Structures are given as structure tokens and as C-alpha cells.
Amino acid sequence: MKENNGIRKITDFLKDNSVFKKATVLSENYIPDKFLFREEEIKKIMHNLTGYFEGIPPNNMFIVGSPSTGKTHIMLAIANILNEHAMKEGDNIKYIYVNVGGKTLPQILVDIGSKLGLNVVINFGLGILSMINKKLNGNYCFIFDEFDRIKKTTDYQNPYDVIINSFSRIGSHVRVVVIANNMKIFDKLEAPTQSSFSPNKLYFRPYNADEITEILKDRCERAFNEDVINEEVIARFGAWIYRTGVDLRTAFKVLLSAGRLAGSRDNNGKEQKITFEDLQISFKEVEKNILREMLSKLNDAELFFIHSIAVAQKERGKTEIEKNTVYSTYQRLCNNLDIQPLSWRHLSTYIAPKIEIQGIIKSEVHGRGKGKGTSTFFSIDGSEINEMIKMTTSEINKRLAEETGSAIFGGGV
């Protein structure tokens, strides 16, 4: 019998989270103590990088593979274990992990300098390299993650070559591990740099359907209490993840969201269960959150370009929009916001390709009609048009509010 006319005590709400045994194992920052189906890759990395402990300088490494294949977490785990071992043995060996994705060359050098205990700022520029060099008085292995996502600038058009050329030529006491999603980034290095780098190349293959299911099953066993999600649901979810190409990081977020959804239901004291329908609902929410995060990281020109495509598609009721229409819609948006529009050359050369790589828009070149030649057409998934307009409008208003103190943009152009 409930006390106080059925009003629950605050402590009663603790039971609403009873589906979880350890929710943190589904977080993006969780590093597991074992990695399924990656024993061969770990063996090769460890065999090479432990050379320092035997007095043998390791080889440089180039690790490549599609997103969510375990590259980052495995290297983080290995770096942590080897640093602990070096400290325990009293060896002057350090494995330094640096995520360089989305950073400019000066920002990367400041990050490296800070990890070495140097007091450096961006204004020091390439001068930081000489400071780093003087600081390296032992054996060092630098692990550069998301290497293919380094941000190019006007001053540094090929930051990839600068970093590898600088660190691979310091001496045998310094080694470099590059982690990337795209093998072609190696071609960005000049021939002399490729020669001095000469890495052992290691490919992380994608997981197959059965492996994905086993990985999800392992995480579910760690994350949820017994019988919260059954093997049939996990197998169905695993097959769906493989078939649709969704990466495992997103899959873990979906499981976390589904667990919260199931835990929030009042089942009259019965155990909450995660159903496949819960996973479908959670995926849509997670997908929206991922898109919101992506939009928040875009610059204004990129954000306006996406908004213009979405609005143009909705106004004309078409699945794709010709470039001239996109540009005229973009110009109207800029005029309404009292912003100087960029040239079409700039948008098509620098803005559109970056957005397309992220999978937010698509572009295709084909005919405009009989006798009218060809042109570039842009599109956003038709099922996402209204949601995209809503999200871009919200982000534009947020930025306007930060600049002017008020949000006045209504979403149209």
C-alpha cells in the first residue's frame, strides 16, 4: 500500500534505473579490458611497440581502418598499459596519445607541448618543434589519432607532412604511430617524408555481422542486469547494425538510450525489458542528437549552406536542387541576416565538399533537361527535410542570440 495518498518517496525513483548494472560501459569514453576479434592486431602492435623495453627501437606504424573498428580504444589501452609498465620498471619510456582531429598544426603542437610539460602558446608557431625536440630526453612514442582529420589552414596547407617529417627525423629514440580512417592520407606525405617514416602498416578490417552481434552481447552483459535484454533482440539488433552500416559507437549510444527508455516505464513492479521497438525509437533520437552535434560544430557558411538546400527542397517540393537555385536561396538567407554572402566558387570549392564528406548533403552532376547541358544538383534526405530546417534554424538562432542578445530568425529565407 502506497503511503501519503500514493505519492512516491524520492528513494523509490532509484528503482527506475534498475535495468543497468554498469551503464558506463556503453559510454564513448569506456575502454574495455578485452577487445573481441582483435587479438592479431593487438599482438602485432604490442610486439612492435614493446621493442623499447628490449633495447630495440620500434618501427613507426600506420594504422588504418573504417570508423568504429577499435583503433582508438585499443591504442589508448595499449598506451596506458605500456606507460604503467615503464613506470613500474623504472624505464624512461613514454607513450603519448594525441587526438589531432579537427585541430590546426599550431593547436596540435601546443597540445603536444602541454603533454610534455612545456609552457607553450599558439603564437610560438613552428618554434614549438625545437622546444619539443629539446625536451625529449628519453624514448618516446607519439600516437597521432584521427590524423586524416587535421584541419588545413592558409599558412599550413600540408600539416600532415610537417608533423611526420618533423617527428620521424628526430632520432631512433622517437617513434610515431599514425591512426587514420583513410589510407589515402599517406599520399599527402612528400616522398622524402614517406622514406623517413617507412611505417609498418596495419589494417583494421570491419567487423562482420556475427562479430558485431557478439560485441553487442558482451557489452549488454556488462551494462544491463540479467534478463533486461534477451539474445534474440541483441541478434536482431546486431544484424540490423551490420546491414545498415551504423557504427558500433552509435550502437552503444542506442543501447544506452533504450535502457533509459525501458527503465523509465512503470511496469507495476515487473522487470523492465528492452524491446527491439525500444531500440528503433532510441536510434531515431540518437541520430537526431548526433546531427545536432555535427551542426553545432560547423562554421556559419557551412550551416547556412545546409539550411539553404533544405529550404529550397521544401519550397519546390523536389528531391534535389540545381546549384543556381541553391545559391539564390543562400543569397536570400544572407541578405535577410545582413551578412555578406560568399561567392559560389568558394561555396562549391571549400564548403560543399566538407559537408558532403560528413554525409549531411549529397551532390550529383547530371542533365538539366534536353539541350540544357549538365549541372550540379544538391540534396538532403527527403525524410529529414523538416527536421533539418528545424535544427539549422535552432542553431542559427542560438548563434544570433550569442552575438546580438536576441534570436530573430524564423527559419525561412
C-alpha positions in Angstrom: 0.0 0.0 0.0 1.4 3.4 -1.0 1.9 6.0 1.7 0.8 9.6 1.5 -2.1 9.1 -1.0 0.1 7.2 -3.5 2.9 9.8 -3.6 6.3 8.1 -4.1 9.3 8.7 -2.0 12.4 10.2 -3.7 14.3 7.0 -3.0 11.6 5.0 -4.9 12.9 6.6 -8.1 16.2 4.8 -7.7 14.4 1.6 -8.8 13.7 3.3 -12.1 17.3 2.8 -13.1 17.3 -0.9 -12.1 17.9 -2.0 -15.7 21.6 -1.0 -15.5 24.3 -2.9 -13.9 27.0 -0.6 -15.2 25.8 2.0 -17.7 29.3 3.5 -18.2 30.4 0.5 -20.4 28.1 1.9 -23.1 29.7 5.4 -23.0 32.1 6.6 -25.7 34.9 7.0 -23.3 34.8 3.5 -21.9 37.9 1.4 -22.7 37.2 -2.3 -22.2 39.7 -4.7 -20.7 39.3 -7.0 -23.7 38.7 -6.5 -27.4 36.9 -9.2 -29.2 38.2 -10.3 -32.6 41.2 -8.0 -32.4 43.8 -10.4 -30.9 46.0 -10.4 -34.1 46.1 -6.7 -34.4 46.9 -6.2 -30.7 49.7 -8.8 -30.9 51.3 -7.0 -33.8 51.1 -3.6 -32.1 52.5 -4.9 -28.8 55.2 -6.9 -30.5 56.5 -3.7 -32.2 56.0 -1.1 -29.5 57.5 -3.1 -26.7 60.8 -3.1 -28.5 61.9 -0.2 -26.4 61.9 -2.4 -23.3 64.3 -4.8 -25.1 66.6 -2.0 -26.2 65.3 -2.2 -29.8 63.7 0.9 -31.3 60.2 0.1 -32.6 59.2 0.8 -36.2 56.9 3.6 -36.9 53.3 2.5 -37.6 50.4 3.5 -39.8 47.1 2.1 -38.6 44.1 2.4 -40.8 40.6 1.2 -40.9 37.0 2.5 -41.1 35.4 4.2 -38.0 34.4 2.1 -35.0 36.7 -0.8 -35.7 38.6 -0.4 -32.3 41.7 1.5 -33.4 41.4 4.4 -30.9 40.4 2.4 -27.9 42.9 -0.3 -28.5 45.7 2.2 -28.8 44.6 4.1 -25.7 44.5 0.8 -23.8 48.0 -0.2 -25.1 49.4 3.3 -24.3 48.1 3.2 -20.7 49.4 -0.4 -20.1 52.8 0.3 -21.5 53.2 3.6 -19.6 52.3 1.8 -16.4 54.8 -0.9 -17.2 57.5 1.6 -17.9 56.9 3.4 -14.7 56.9 0.1 -12.7 60.2 -0.9 -14.3 61.7 2.5 -13.9 62.3 2.8 -17.7 62.4 6.3 -19.3 59.8 5.4 -21.9 56.7 7.3 -22.6 53.8 6.6 -25.0 51.9 9.9 -25.7 48.4 9.8 -27.3 47.3 12.9 -29.1 43.9 13.3 -30.9 44.7 15.6 -33.8 41.3 15.5 -35.4 39.8 18.9 -36.2 42.9 20.8 -35.0 45.3 23.0 -36.8 49.0 22.4 -36.9 49.8 25.1 -34.2 47.0 23.7 -32.0 48.5 20.2 -32.3 52.0 21.4 -31.4 50.6 23.3 -28.3 48.8 20.1 -27.3 51.9 18.0 -27.7 54.0 20.6 -25.8 51.5 20.7 -23.0 51.6 16.9 -22.6 55.3 17.2 -22.3 55.0 19.8 -19.6 56.1 22.8 -21.8 54.6 26.2 -21.3 53.7 27.0 -25.0 51.2 29.1 -26.9 50.0 29.1 -30.5 51.9 32.3 -31.3 55.1 30.3 -30.9 54.2 28.6 -34.2 56.7 26.0 -35.6 59.2 27.3 -32.9 57.4 24.8 -30.6 59.0 22.0 -32.5 62.5 22.9 -31.4 61.3 23.2 -27.8 59.7 19.7 -28.1 62.9 18.3 -29.5 65.0 19.6 -26.6 62.5 18.1 -24.1 62.7 14.5 -25.5 65.4 13.1 -23.2 64.2 9.5 -23.2 62.4 7.1 -25.5 59.1 8.5 -26.8 56.3 7.1 -29.0 53.8 9.6 -30.2 50.4 8.3 -31.2 48.5 10.7 -33.6 44.9 9.7 -33.8 42.3 10.9 -36.4 45.3 12.0 -38.5 43.2 12.4 -41.7 41.1 15.0 -39.9 43.8 17.6 -39.3 42.5 21.0 -40.3 44.4 22.7 -43.1 45.0 26.4 -42.9 46.3 29.1 -45.3 49.7 29.0 -43.6 49.9 25.2 -43.4 48.4 23.6 -46.5 50.1 20.2 -45.8 50.2 19.9 -42.0 50.4 16.1 -42.3 53.8 16.3 -43.9 55.1 18.8 -41.4 54.2 16.6 -38.4 55.5 13.3 -39.7 58.6 14.9 -41.3 59.5 16.6 -38.0 58.9 13.7 -35.7 60.2 10.9 -37.9 63.6 12.6 -38.3 64.3 13.3 -34.6 66.1 10.0 -34.0 65.6 6.4 -33.0 64.5 7.4 -29.5 61.3 8.9 -31.0 58.7 6.8 -32.9 55.4 7.7 -34.5 52.1 5.9 -34.7 49.5 7.3 -37.1 45.8 6.3 -36.8 43.5 7.2 -39.7 40.3 6.2 -41.4 41.5 6.9 -44.9 44.6 5.1 -46.4 45.0 7.9 -49.0 46.2 10.3 -46.3 49.6 8.6 -46.6 49.8 10.0 -50.2 49.7 13.5 -48.7 53.3 12.9 -47.4 56.2 14.0 -49.6 58.4 11.3 -50.9 61.3 12.1 -48.5 58.9 12.1 -45.6 57.4 8.7 -46.6 61.0 7.4 -46.8 62.0 8.6 -43.3 58.6 7.5 -41.9 58.6 4.0 -43.5 55.9 2.6 -41.2 54.6 -0.8 -40.5 51.1 -0.7 -42.0 48.3 -2.4 -40.1 44.7 -2.6 -41.4 41.8 -3.0 -39.1 39.1 -4.8 -41.1 35.4 -4.1 -40.4 33.6 -6.5 -38.2 31.2 -9.0 -39.8 27.6 -9.5 -38.7 28.3 -12.3 -36.3 31.2 -10.4 -34.7 29.1 -7.3 -34.2 26.4 -9.3 -32.5 29.0 -10.9 -30.2 30.4 -7.5 -29.3 26.9 -6.1 -28.6 26.1 -9.2 -26.5 29.3 -8.7 -24.4 28.6 -5.0 -23.8 25.0 -5.8 -22.8 26.1 -8.4 -20.3 28.3 -5.8 -18.7 25.9 -2.9 -18.9 22.5 -4.4 -18.0 21.1 -6.6 -15.3 20.2 -10.1 -16.1 17.2 -10.7 -18.5 16.8 -6.9 -19.3 17.6 -7.6 -23.0 17.4 -11.1 -24.5 19.8 -12.7 -27.0 17.1 -12.7 -29.7 16.8 -8.9 -29.5 20.5 -8.5 -29.5 20.9 -10.7 -32.5 18.3 -8.8 -34.4 19.8 -5.5 -33.4 23.3 -6.8 -34.5 22.1 -7.9 -37.9 20.4 -4.5 -38.4 23.5 -2.6 -37.4 25.6 -4.6 -39.9 23.0 -4.3 -42.7 22.6 -0.5 -42.3 26.3 0.3 -41.8 25.7 2.0 -38.4 29.0 2.1 -36.5 29.4 0.5 -33.1 29.8 3.8 -31.2 26.3 4.8 -32.3 25.0 1.3 -31.5 26.2 1.6 -27.9 24.5 5.0 -27.6 21.3 3.4 -28.8 21.6 0.7 -26.2 22.1 3.3 -23.5 19.1 5.3 -24.7 17.0 2.2 -24.9 18.0 1.2 -21.4 16.9 4.6 -20.1 13.6 4.3 -22.0 12.9 0.8 -20.6 13.9 1.9 -17.1 11.5 4.9 -17.2 8.5 2.7 -17.7 6.3 1.9 -14.7 5.6 -1.8 -15.1 3.8 -2.2 -11.8 6.9 -3.8 -10.1 7.7 -6.1 -13.0 11.1 -6.2 -14.6 11.7 -3.7 -17.4 12.7 -5.2 -20.7 14.4 -3.7 -23.7 12.5 -4.5 -26.9 13.6 -4.1 -30.5 11.0 -1.3 -30.8 12.8 0.5 -27.9 16.0 0.2 -30.0 14.3 1.6 -33.1 12.9 4.6 -31.1 16.2 5.2 -29.4 18.1 5.1 -32.7 16.0 7.9 -34.1 16.7 10.0 -31.0 20.4 9.2 -31.1 20.6 10.1 -34.8 19.0 13.5 -34.1 21.5 14.2 -31.3 24.4 13.2 -33.5 23.1 15.6 -36.2 22.6 18.4 -33.7 26.2 17.9 -32.5 27.5 17.9 -36.1 25.6 21.1 -36.9 26.9 22.8 -33.8 30.5 22.3 -34.9 30.0 23.7 -38.4 31.0 27.3 -39.2 28.4 29.8 -40.3 28.9 29.4 -44.0 28.5 25.6 -43.8 25.4 25.9 -41.6 23.8 28.5 -44.0 24.6 26.3 -47.0 22.8 23.3 -45.5 19.8 25.4 -44.4 19.5 26.8 -47.9 19.5 23.4 -49.5 16.8 22.2 -47.1 14.6 25.3 -47.6 15.0 25.2 -51.4 13.9 21.5 -51.4 10.9 22.2 -49.3 9.8 25.3 -51.2 10.0 23.5 -54.6 8.9 20.1 -53.3 11.9 18.4 -55.1 14.2 15.7 -54.1 17.3 17.6 -55.4 18.0 21.2 -56.2 20.1 22.7 -59.0 23.1 24.8 -57.9 21.8 28.1 -59.2 18.7 27.7 -57.1 20.7 26.7 -54.0 22.9 29.8 -54.4 20.0 32.2 -54.9 18.3 30.7 -51.8 21.6 31.1 -49.9 21.9 34.8 -51.0 18.4 35.5 -49.7 19.3 34.0 -46.4 22.5 36.1 -46.1 20.6 39.2 -47.1 17.9 38.6 -44.5 20.6 38.2 -41.9 22.5 41.2 -43.1 25.6 39.1 -43.9 27.8 39.3 -47.0 27.3 36.1 -49.0 30.3 34.1 -50.1 30.9 33.5 -53.8 29.6 30.4 -55.4 33.2 29.4 -56.3 34.1 29.5 -52.5 31.0 27.5 -51.5 31.4 24.8 -54.2 35.2 24.5 -53.6 35.5 24.7 -49.8 32.1 24.4 -48.2 30.1 21.8 -50.1 32.9 19.1 -50.2 33.5 19.2 -46.4 29.7 18.9 -45.6 29.3 16.1 -48.2 32.2 14.1 -46.6 30.3 14.2 -43.3 27.2 12.7 -45.0 24.9 15.7 -44.4 24.3 16.5 -48.0 24.7 14.8 -51.4 25.7 16.2 -54.8 25.4 14.8 -58.2 26.2 16.0 -61.7 23.6 15.2 -64.4 21.5 16.8 -67.1 19.2 19.7 -66.6 16.9 18.7 -69.4 17.0 18.2 -73.2 19.6 20.6 -74.7 20.3 22.4 -71.4 23.6 20.7 -70.6 24.6 19.4 -67.2 24.8 20.9 -63.7 25.4 20.1 -60.1 22.4 19.2 -58.0 22.3 19.1 -54.2 20.0 17.2 -51.8 19.3 16.2 -48.3 17.3 13.0 -47.5 13.7 13.9 -48.1 12.5 12.3 -44.9 14.8 14.6 -43.0 13.9 18.0 -44.6 11.6 19.3 -41.9 13.9 18.1 -39.1 16.9 19.6 -40.8 15.2 23.0 -41.2 14.2 22.9 -37.6 17.7 22.0 -36.4 19.5 24.5 -38.6 17.0 27.2 -37.6 17.6 26.5 -33.9 21.4 26.6 -34.4 21.3 29.9 -36.4 19.0 31.4 -33.7 21.4 30.2 -31.0 24.3 32.0 -32.7 22.3 35.1 -33.3 21.4 35.2 -29.6 25.1 34.9 -28.7 26.0 37.8 -31.0 23.1 40.2 -30.6 21.4 39.0 -27.4 18.2 38.1 -29.3 17.1 35.3 -31.7 15.0 36.6 -34.5 15.4 34.1 -37.3 12.2 32.3 -38.3 13.6 29.5 -40.4 12.6 30.7 -43.9 14.7 32.7 -46.3 
